[in-house]
């Protein structure tokens, strides 16, 4: 029966990290999509046995080593971008490209002779590939319509041999540098930029930011746990493909966030604090190093930093499973159906009672949502009560809560507001729509609205309401209500003792409904109108532990 399968699409599932699956038995496959499925290791040679393959998408994984020989007779679409592949692209595959509908090899460590391609093709399908043209490179390779005679094949074979020899010499010369697990970059242009004066300018959809440095290699990057590694701003350029939009993860209140691999295989999220800072370089460095020493299982650790001109760049561990806002609200709404959700389940294991089996299933149990709530509460309690002086987050929201590779919740962006000084205080105080405490919405007070631990508690209460109801804090469908937000709608239901009607259908029946109703009451306390009426985060942790779902042995 496996040989009859023609179409297999597992793309964009948040599977745990795993090697390439055994697919050679699926000899009849015509379409295979394994993009963004957390694959690691090499592409197996057995993939060449898929002789009917027309479409192959392996993009956005962590695949490494060389691209193996592929069965290219029928191949029309190929995407291996955003991996860690290295070495030469097989010659047989290069010969096939002019007849293919679409292909993309960008953001790898691949080597090719780029003189054989048009500038448009290089800019779209080979971003970051290393140019390595041999002296006898054949310029007619991609201009011809079809192979004509054996002499040309012999010339191509000699060309390939010379390419391999040249690449081998390059690898010997730069072996230590090139063995690192990092994304490919436009090496030639970087070498030029490292020898010319800045500033370096970068653009996103919403902002343009400038790193006013004269020499990229002269600006150090500090990595706290690897102080002997002499990283520079040039390595950040390399890791993020020159802060290319293809590596952009998000644009937040503080600035854009990019994904990258530093030399040594350090997978990072690079946050550029584009609003500037009122601190001097010494003050900013001292504050960032203080934040780097703050460690907790439910905080996203600050890995390092870079002071590039007036830009403060914070470097974090990369969180493999995205943030809570995307996971909660980008999934199909409503009750699961067998057709749409048949492969999305959670299974118990001996570790924490939860094991991910499919992306849409990620947040479809009460036990897991409670785990996120409790982990986030512990992170805030640590910042408020375990740090001296206490750290006020100032912008607690669903998009600040991430899930790491082990599906542990981690709170990000703590302490960054202080680095901006008073220049961004009012903007931070205004908060994000739906998360702003009511005391910040009263213009009649006339006094500065200074964030306090109790304003963080309010933001946490909104996140807890989201976890239980599955609804956004603003501009969502709140049954039988108009012109309200999530907090006012749920607080009214809790007052009427009707909170159970607001439980997200995805988690209803996956745990004790009484526990979910109690969690709604905890969120009700956290979102009290007056700050003194709200509990502390230490108290919230205790309340959530009292309703922790029991894992049955």
C-alpha positions as CSV (number, residue, x, y, z in Angstrom):
1,X,0.0,0.0,0.0
2,X,2.9,2.4,0.7
3,X,4.0,2.3,-2.9
4,X,0.6,3.7,-4.0
5,X,1.0,6.9,-1.9
6,X,1.5,9.8,-4.3
7,X,1.0,13.0,-2.1
8,X,2.5,13.5,1.3
9,X,2.4,16.9,3.0
10,X,3.7,17.1,6.6
11,X,4.9,20.7,6.3
12,X,4.8,23.3,9.1
13,X,4.3,20.8,11.9
14,X,6.2,21.4,15.1
15,X,7.6,17.9,15.5
16,X,10.3,17.3,18.0
17,X,13.8,17.3,16.6
18,X,14.4,14.2,14.5
19,X,16.4,12.8,11.6
20,X,15.1,12.4,8.1
21,X,12.3,9.7,8.0
22,X,12.7,6.5,6.0
23,X,10.8,7.3,2.8
24,X,12.5,5.1,0.2
25,X,9.6,2.6,0.5
26,X,7.2,5.3,-0.8
27,X,8.4,4.7,-4.3
28,X,5.3,6.1,-5.9
29,X,5.5,9.6,-4.3
30,X,5.0,12.5,-6.7
31,X,4.7,15.3,-4.0
32,X,6.7,15.4,-0.7
33,X,6.5,18.4,1.6
34,X,8.6,18.2,4.9
35,X,9.2,21.9,5.3
36,X,9.6,23.3,8.8
37,X,9.3,19.9,10.5
38,X,12.5,20.2,12.7
39,X,14.5,17.8,10.6
40,X,18.2,17.4,11.5
41,X,21.2,15.5,10.0
42,X,21.8,14.7,6.3
43,X,19.3,14.1,3.5
44,X,19.5,10.3,3.0
45,X,20.7,8.9,-0.2
46,X,17.6,6.7,-0.4
47,X,15.7,9.8,-1.6
48,X,17.2,9.0,-5.0
49,X,14.9,6.0,-5.2
50,X,11.8,8.3,-5.5
51,X,11.8,8.2,-9.2
52,X,8.4,9.7,-9.7
53,X,9.0,12.8,-7.6
54,X,7.8,16.0,-9.1
55,X,7.8,18.3,-6.0
56,X,10.2,18.2,-3.1
57,X,10.1,20.8,-0.3
58,X,12.6,20.4,2.5
59,X,12.9,24.1,3.4
60,X,13.2,25.7,6.9
61,X,14.8,22.7,8.7
62,X,18.3,22.0,10.2
63,X,19.5,19.6,7.5
64,X,23.3,19.5,6.9
65,X,26.0,17.8,4.8
66,X,25.8,17.7,1.0
67,X,22.7,17.4,-1.2
68,X,22.6,13.8,-2.4
69,X,22.0,12.7,-6.0
70,X,18.3,13.1,-6.7
71,X,16.0,11.4,-9.2
72,X,15.6,14.4,-11.4
73,X,13.8,12.9,-14.4
74,X,10.4,14.2,-13.4
75,X,11.4,16.8,-10.8
76,X,9.8,20.2,-11.4
77,X,9.9,22.0,-8.0
78,X,12.7,21.8,-5.5
79,X,13.1,23.9,-2.3
80,X,16.0,23.2,0.2
81,X,16.3,26.8,1.4
82,X,16.9,27.8,5.0
83,X,18.9,24.7,6.1
84,X,22.6,24.1,6.9
85,X,23.5,22.2,3.7
86,X,27.1,22.5,2.4
87,X,29.3,21.5,-0.4
88,X,28.7,21.5,-4.2
89,X,25.3,21.2,-5.7
90,X,25.3,18.0,-7.7
91,X,26.1,18.7,-11.4
92,X,23.2,16.5,-12.6
93,X,20.9,18.7,-10.6
94,X,22.4,21.9,-12.0
95,X,21.9,20.6,-15.5
96,X,18.2,20.0,-14.7
97,X,17.5,23.5,-13.4
98,X,16.7,25.3,-16.7
99,X,13.9,22.9,-17.2
100,X,12.4,23.1,-13.7
101,X,9.4,25.3,-12.8
102,X,10.8,26.5,-9.5
103,X,13.9,26.0,-7.3
104,X,15.5,27.6,-4.2
105,X,18.8,26.8,-2.6
106,X,19.1,30.1,-0.5
107,X,20.5,30.4,3.0
108,X,22.7,27.4,3.1
109,X,26.5,26.9,2.8
110,X,26.3,25.6,-0.7
111,X,29.0,26.2,-3.4
112,X,28.4,26.9,-7.1
113,X,29.8,28.9,-10.0
114,X,27.5,31.9,-10.1
115,X,28.6,33.1,-13.5
116,X,26.3,30.5,-15.0
117,X,23.2,32.3,-13.6
118,X,21.5,35.6,-14.2
119,X,21.6,38.2,-11.4
120,X,17.9,37.8,-10.9
121,X,18.2,34.0,-10.3
122,X,21.1,34.5,-7.9
123,X,19.2,37.1,-5.9
124,X,16.1,34.8,-5.5
125,X,17.3,31.2,-5.6
126,X,20.9,31.2,-4.4
127,X,21.0,33.9,-1.7
128,X,24.1,33.3,0.4
129,X,25.7,30.7,-1.8
130,X,29.5,30.7,-2.1
131,X,30.9,31.6,-5.5
132,X,33.6,29.2,-6.7
133,X,34.0,29.3,-10.4
134,X,36.9,27.2,-11.9
135,X,39.1,28.7,-14.5
136,X,37.6,26.4,-17.2
137,X,34.0,27.0,-16.2
138,X,31.8,26.5,-19.1
139,X,29.7,29.7,-19.7
140,X,27.3,27.9,-22.0
141,X,26.0,25.5,-19.4
142,X,22.7,27.3,-18.8
143,X,22.3,28.9,-22.1
144,X,21.9,25.7,-24.1
145,X,18.6,24.1,-24.6
146,X,19.7,20.5,-24.2
147,X,22.9,18.4,-24.0
148,X,24.2,17.9,-27.5
149,X,27.2,15.6,-27.5
150,X,29.6,13.6,-25.3
151,X,32.4,16.1,-25.5
152,X,30.4,18.6,-23.5
153,X,29.7,15.9,-20.8
154,X,33.5,15.3,-20.6
155,X,34.1,19.1,-20.3
156,X,31.5,19.2,-17.5
157,X,33.2,16.3,-15.7
158,X,36.5,18.0,-15.8
159,X,34.9,21.2,-14.6
160,X,33.4,19.4,-11.6
161,X,36.8,17.9,-10.8
162,X,38.4,21.3,-10.8
163,X,35.6,22.7,-8.7
164,X,36.0,19.9,-6.1
165,X,39.8,20.5,-6.1
166,X,39.4,24.3,-5.6
167,X,36.7,23.8,-2.9
168,X,39.0,21.3,-1.1
169,X,41.8,23.8,-1.0
170,X,39.4,26.4,0.3
171,X,38.2,24.1,3.0
172,X,41.7,23.3,4.1
173,X,42.5,27.0,4.3
174,X,39.4,28.0,6.1
175,X,38.5,24.7,7.7
176,X,38.0,25.9,11.2
177,X,35.8,28.8,10.1
178,X,33.7,26.9,7.6
179,X,32.8,23.9,9.8
180,X,30.6,26.0,12.0
181,X,26.8,25.4,11.8
182,X,25.8,28.8,10.5
183,X,23.6,30.1,7.7
184,X,25.3,30.9,4.5
185,X,25.9,34.6,3.6
186,X,27.0,36.7,0.7
187,X,30.7,36.2,1.6
188,X,32.2,38.4,-1.1
189,X,30.1,41.4,-0.2
190,X,30.8,40.9,3.5
191,X,34.6,40.9,2.9
192,X,34.2,44.2,1.1
193,X,32.1,45.7,3.9
194,X,34.5,44.6,6.6
195,X,37.2,46.8,4.9
196,X,35.1,49.9,4.2
197,X,33.7,52.5,6.5
198,X,30.1,52.3,7.7
199,X,27.5,53.1,8.5
200,X,25.5,49.9,7.7
201,X,21.8,50.5,6.9
202,X,19.1,47.9,7.1
203,X,15.4,48.0,6.4
204,X,12.3,46.1,7.4
205,X,8.6,46.7,6.5
206,X,8.1,49.2,9.4
207,X,11.5,50.7,10.1
208,X,15.0,51.5,8.9
209,X,17.9,51.2,11.3
210,X,21.5,52.1,11.0
211,X,24.6,50.5,12.7
212,X,27.1,53.5,12.6
213,X,30.3,51.5,12.8
214,X,33.4,52.1,10.7
215,X,34.6,48.5,10.6
216,X,32.4,45.4,11.1
217,X,35.3,43.4,12.5
218,X,36.2,46.0,15.0
219,X,32.9,45.9,17.0
220,X,32.9,43.0,19.5
221,X,30.0,40.7,20.2
222,X,29.9,39.5,23.8
223,X,28.6,35.9,24.4
224,X,28.4,35.4,28.1
225,X,29.1,31.6,28.3
226,X,31.7,31.6,25.6
227,X,34.0,34.6,26.5
228,X,37.0,33.3,24.6
229,X,35.1,33.3,21.2
230,X,36.1,36.5,19.4
231,X,32.8,37.3,17.7
232,X,32.3,40.6,16.0
233,X,29.5,42.5,14.3
234,X,30.7,40.9,11.1
235,X,29.7,37.5,12.6
236,X,26.2,38.9,13.2
237,X,26.1,40.1,9.6
238,X,27.0,36.6,8.5
239,X,24.6,34.8,10.9
240,X,21.6,36.8,9.7
241,X,22.6,37.1,6.0
242,X,23.2,40.8,6.5
243,X,20.0,41.1,8.5
244,X,18.1,40.0,5.5
245,X,14.3,40.0,5.6
246,X,14.4,36.3,5.0
247,X,15.8,35.8,8.5
248,X,13.3,38.3,10.1
249,X,11.3,36.5,12.8
250,X,9.1,39.4,14.0
251,X,9.0,43.2,14.6
252,X,8.1,44.0,18.2
253,X,7.8,47.0,20.4
254,X,11.6,47.3,20.8
255,X,12.5,46.5,17.2
256,X,13.1,43.7,14.7
257,X,14.1,40.2,15.7
258,X,16.2,38.1,13.4
259,X,17.1,34.4,13.4
260,X,20.7,33.2,12.9
261,X,23.5,30.8,13.5
262,X,26.7,32.1,15.0
263,X,29.9,30.2,14.4
264,X,30.0,27.1,16.5
265,X,26.3,26.3,15.8
266,X,24.9,28.7,18.3
267,X,21.3,29.1,17.3
268,X,20.1,32.6,18.3
269,X,17.4,35.3,18.0
270,X,19.0,38.7,17.4
271,X,16.8,41.6,18.8
272,X,17.8,45.1,17.5
273,X,16.7,47.8,20.0
274,X,16.1,50.4,17.3
275,X,14.6,53.1,19.5
276,X,18.0,54.0,20.8
277,X,18.9,54.5,24.4
278,X,19.6,57.3,26.9
279,X,22.3,55.2,28.5
280,X,26.0,55.5,27.6
281,X,27.7,52.4,26.1
282,X,29.2,51.6,29.5
283,X,25.8,51.8,31.3
284,X,24.1,49.8,28.6
285,X,26.8,47.1,28.7
286,X,26.6,46.9,32.5
287,X,22.8,46.5,32.4
288,X,22.9,43.9,29.6
289,X,25.5,41.9,31.5
290,X,23.3,42.1,34.6
291,X,20.4,40.7,32.6
292,X,22.6,38.0,31.2
293,X,23.2,36.7,34.8
294,X,19.5,36.3,35.4
295,X,18.6,32.7,34.9
296,X,15.4,30.8,35.5
297,X,13.8,27.8,33.7
298,X,10.9,29.9,32.6
299,X,12.8,32.9,31.2
300,X,14.3,33.2,27.7
301,X,18.0,33.5,28.5
302,X,20.0,36.5,27.2
303,X,22.9,34.9,25.5
304,X,24.9,38.1,24.7
305,X,24.9,41.5,23.2
306,X,26.6,43.9,20.8
307,X,26.9,47.7,21.0
308,X,26.9,48.8,17.3
309,X,27.2,52.5,17.2
310,X,24.0,53.8,18.9
311,X,22.3,50.4,18.4
312,X,21.9,48.1,21.3
313,X,21.6,44.5,20.0
314,X,20.4,41.8,22.4
315,X,21.1,38.1,21.6
316,X,18.9,35.4,22.9
317,X,18.6,31.7,22.8
318,X,16.4,30.7,19.8
319,X,13.0,29.4,20.9
320,X,12.1,26.5,18.6
321,X,8.4,26.4,19.0
322,X,7.3,30.0,18.6
323,X,5.2,32.2,20.9
324,X,1.9,31.7,22.6
325,X,0.1,34.3,20.5
326,X,0.8,32.6,17.3
327,X,0.1,29.1,18.7
328,X,-3.2,30.2,20.3
329,X,-4.7,32.4,17.6
330,X,-3.2,31.2,14.3
331,X,-4.8,27.8,14.6
332,X,-8.2,26.9,13.2
333,X,-10.9,28.1,15.6
334,X,-13.9,26.1,16.8
335,X,-14.3,22.4,17.7
336,X,-11.9,19.9,16.3
337,X,-13.1,17.7,13.5
338,X,-11.9,14.3,12.5
339,X,-11.1,15.5,9.0
340,X,-9.0,18.5,10.1
341,X,-7.5,17.2,13.4
342,X,-7.3,13.4,13.1
343,X,-3.5,13.3,13.5
344,X,-3.3,15.8,16.3
345,X,-3.1,14.2,19.7
346,X,-1.2,14.4,23.0
347,X,0.2,11.4,24.7
348,X,1.4,10.9,28.2
349,X,5.1,10.1,28.9
350,X,7.2,9.7,32.0
351,X,8.7,13.2,31.8
352,X,6.0,15.7,32.3
353,X,2.9,13.9,31.2
354,X,2.9,15.6,27.8
355,X,4.3,14.7,24.5
356,X,3.8,16.6,21.2
357,X,2.4,14.7,18.3
358,X,1.4,17.3,15.7
359,X,1.3,21.1,15.6
360,X,-2.3,21.9,15.8
361,X,-2.5,19.6,18.8
362,X,0.0,21.7,20.7
363,X,-2.5,23.6,22.8
364,X,-5.5,21.3,22.8
365,X,-5.3,20.0,26.4
366,X,-6.1,21.8,29.6
367,X,-3.0,20.2,31.2
368,X,-0.7,21.9,28.8
369,X,-2.4,25.3,29.0
370,X,-2.1,25.1,32.7
371,X,1.6,24.3,32.4
372,X,2.1,27.4,30.3
373,X,0.2,29.5,32.8
374,X,2.1,28.2,35.8
375,X,5.5,28.5,34.1
376,X,4.8,32.1,33.1
377,X,3.6,32.9,36.6
378,X,6.8,31.4,38.1
379,X,8.9,33.6,35.7
380,X,7.1,36.8,36.8
381,X,7.3,35.8,40.5
382,X,11.0,35.3,40.1
383,X,11.4,38.7,38.5
384,X,9.3,40.4,41.1
385,X,10.5,38.6,44.2
386,X,13.7,36.8,43.4
387,X,15.7,39.7,41.9
388,X,17.2,42.6,43.7
389,X,16.1,45.2,42.8
390,X,12.8,43.7,41.5
391,X,12.4,43.7,37.7
392,X,9.1,44.9,36.3
393,X,8.5,43.4,32.9
394,X,6.1,46.3,31.7
395,X,4.7,44.4,28.7
396,X,3.4,41.0,29.7
397,X,1.4,39.5,26.8
398,X,0.9,36.3,24.9
399,X,3.6,37.2,22.3
400,X,6.1,37.5,25.1
401,X,5.6,33.9,26.1
402,X,7.7,31.4,24.1
403,X,8.0,27.6,24.0
404,X,11.4,26.1,23.8
405,X,12.6,22.9,22.2
406,X,11.3,20.9,25.2
407,X,7.9,22.7,25.2
408,X,8.7,24.6,28.4
409,X,7.1,28.1,28.6
410,X,9.6,31.0,28.7
411,X,9.0,34.7,29.2
412,X,11.0,37.0,27.0
413,X,12.0,40.7,26.9
414,X,12.4,41.2,30.6
415,X,14.5,44.2,31.7
416,X,14.8,45.7,28.2
417,X,12.7,48.8,29.0
418,X,15.2,50.0,31.5
419,X,17.9,50.2,28.8
420,X,15.9,52.8,26.9
421,X,15.7,55.1,30.0
422,X,12.9,57.7,30.1
423,X,12.9,58.2,26.4
424,X,10.5,55.2,25.9
425,X,8.8,55.2,29.3
426,X,5.5,56.6,28.1
427,X,5.3,54.3,25.1
428,X,6.1,51.2,27.3
429,X,3.6,52.4,29.9
430,X,0.9,52.5,27.2
431,X,1.3,48.8,26.7
432,X,-0.2,46.6,24.0
433,X,-3.9,46.8,23.2
434,X,-6.0,44.6,25.5
435,X,-3.2,44.3,28.1
436,X,-3.2,47.8,29.4
437,X,-4.2,48.1,33.1
438,X,-7.1,50.4,33.8
439,X,-5.0,52.7,35.9
440,X,-3.1,53.6,32.7
441,X,-6.3,54.6,30.9
442,X,-7.4,57.3,33.2
443,X,-6.2,60.6,31.8
444,X,-7.7,62.6,34.7
445,X,-4.9,61.4,37.1
446,X,-2.5,63.8,35.4
447,X,0.5,62.0,37.1
448,X,3.1,59.8,35.4
449,X,1.9,56.3,34.9
450,X,4.7,54.3,36.3
451,X,4.5,50.5,35.7
452,X,4.5,48.4,38.9
453,X,4.5,44.7,39.7
454,X,0.7,44.9,39.9
455,X,0.6,46.1,36.3
456,X,2.5,43.0,35.3
457,X,-0.1,41.0,37.3
458,X,-2.9,42.5,35.2
459,X,-1.1,41.6,32.0
460,X,-0.7,38.0,33.2
461,X,-4.4,37.9,34.0
462,X,-5.2,38.8,30.4
463,X,-2.9,36.0,29.2
464,X,-4.6,33.5,31.6
465,X,-8.0,34.6,30.2
466,X,-6.7,33.9,26.7
467,X,-5.4,30.5,27.6
468,X,-8.8,29.4,29.0
469,X,-11.1,31.0,26.4
470,X,-8.9,30.8,23.3
471,X,-9.9,34.3,22.4
472,X,-7.8,37.4,21.6
473,X,-7.8,40.2,24.1
474,X,-9.4,42.6,21.6
475,X,-11.3,42.4,18.4
476,X,-12.6,38.9,18.8
477,X,-16.0,37.3,18.8
478,X,-17.4,37.7,22.3
479,X,-20.9,36.0,22.3
480,X,-23.9,38.2,23.0
481,X,-21.6,41.2,23.6
482,X,-20.6,44.2,21.4
483,X,-18.0,46.9,22.0
484,X,-16.2,45.0,24.7
485,X,-12.8,43.4,25.2
486,X,-11.9,40.0,26.5
487,X,-11.4,41.2,30.1
488,X,-14.7,43.0,30.5
489,X,-16.6,40.1,28.8
490,X,-15.0,37.3,31.0
491,X,-15.2,39.3,34.2
492,X,-18.9,39.8,33.7
493,X,-19.4,36.0,33.1
494,X,-17.4,35.1,36.2
495,X,-19.5,37.6,38.3
496,X,-22.6,35.8,37.0
497,X,-21.0,32.4,37.7
498,X,-21.3,31.6,34.0
499,X,-17.5,31.3,33.3
500,X,-17.8,27.7,32.1
501,X,-19.6,28.9,28.9
502,X,-16.4,30.7,27.9
503,X,-14.1,27.7,28.0
504,X,-12.3,27.1,24.7
505,X,-14.0,24.1,22.9
506,X,-10.6,22.7,22.0
507,X,-9.8,22.0,25.7
508,X,-13.3,21.3,27.0
509,X,-13.4,17.6,28.0
510,X,-9.6,17.3,28.3
511,X,-9.5,18.0,32.0
512,X,-11.7,18.9,35.0
513,X,-14.0,21.8,34.1
514,X,-14.0,22.9,37.7
515,X,-10.2,23.5,37.5
516,X,-10.8,25.6,34.4
517,X,-13.5,27.7,36.2
518,X,-11.1,28.2,39.1
519,X,-8.4,29.4,36.7
520,X,-10.9,31.9,35.4
521,X,-11.4,33.2,38.9
522,X,-7.7,33.6,39.3
523,X,-7.6,35.6,36.1
524,X,-10.5,37.6,37.5
525,X,-8.5,38.5,40.6
526,X,-5.4,39.4,38.5
527,X,-7.5,41.9,36.4
528,X,-9.1,43.7,39.3
529,X,-9.8,47.4,38.6
530,X,-7.7,48.6,41.5
531,X,-4.0,47.5,41.7
532,X,-4.0,46.8,45.5
533,X,-6.9,44.3,44.9
534,X,-4.7,42.2,42.7
535,X,-2.7,39.3,44.2
536,X,1.1,39.2,44.0
537,X,2.7,36.8,41.5
538,X,3.9,34.6,44.3
539,X,0.3,34.2,45.4
540,X,-0.8,33.5,41.8
541,X,1.8,30.7,41.6
542,X,0.3,29.2,44.8
543,X,-3.3,29.5,43.4
544,X,-2.4,27.8,40.2
545,X,-0.5,25.0,41.9
546,X,-3.7,24.3,43.9
547,X,-5.5,23.4,40.7
548,X,-2.6,21.6,38.9
549,X,-4.0,18.7,36.9
550,X,-2.9,15.3,38.2
551,X,-0.9,13.0,35.9
552,X,-2.3,9.6,36.2
553,X,0.4,6.9,36.4
